[in-house]
Amino acid sequence: MSTFGIKEQFRGPVVIAATGLFLCFSILFFMPAEIPHKITLPVATLALASLWLCPWQISAALIFSAAGDYMGSCGNFLWQMTFFAIGHILYIIYFIGRYLRNDMIMTGRRKGYLITIVICAAALLTFALCRIIPQAYIKEGAMIGTGTGIYATLICLMLVSALMQRSCLFALGAVLFVFSDFTLAWNKFINPVPYRDYLVLVTYFLAQWLIFARSTGCRMHPASKHALL
């Protein structure tokens, strides 16, 4: 349930308006315009709209993500990581709650799928712990190194919980989020990544929009060829 109520007939137009503003602010970020903290604008737009459209956990996660964007624009990596970690915890709470509410029976096929995604996430986390985290300790010290390890664990848990949903949009959003953050970490702690801003931020912005759009539960008329979801 969203923080503020909205009539069903207004949900679609609000989603479209928020998406339009989000797209404009995303494009604006890559333009040579001197606007302070402009990286915060795309996700802040989704966070504001989500108060009327999305469950509170999604709204809170987007708000903390926007705060993380702001801290990143200020050069405060520790607080940036902290706010995003809180956002991932909120996403996990939402995804697990949604999974339990749907009361999905664990058939043999679903058990196999769950085991597969857990193994993949564990492999990803192992890679982070063995390759990225040690360099974080060396370059940034124990606090950043420990925080990066905790963050890597949380985003892998978020990935598993998102992939457990019956939703391609949630799954794709989580995968893009992981790709964005691992690319950012590799660039910061290991080696510079060519076209870093595009690889990190295009995937990050798209990930947040996919999670936002799916969590609104908004669908246009079935006869429309331009259904949102």
GIRABEL-V150874 format. One record per run of one state. SS is the DSSP state (H for helix, E for strand, C for the rest). FROM is the first residue (numbers start at 1). TO is the last residue. If there is no record, write none. Layout:
# GIRABEL-V150874
{{SS,FROM,TO} {SS,FROM,TO}}
This chain:
# GIRABEL-V150874
{{C,1,7} {H,8,29} {C,30,37} {H,38,53} {C,54,55} {H,56,73} {C,74,76} {H,77,101} {C,102,107} {H,108,140} {C,141,141} {H,142,163} {C,164,167} {H,168,189} {C,190,195} {H,196,215} {C,216,229}}
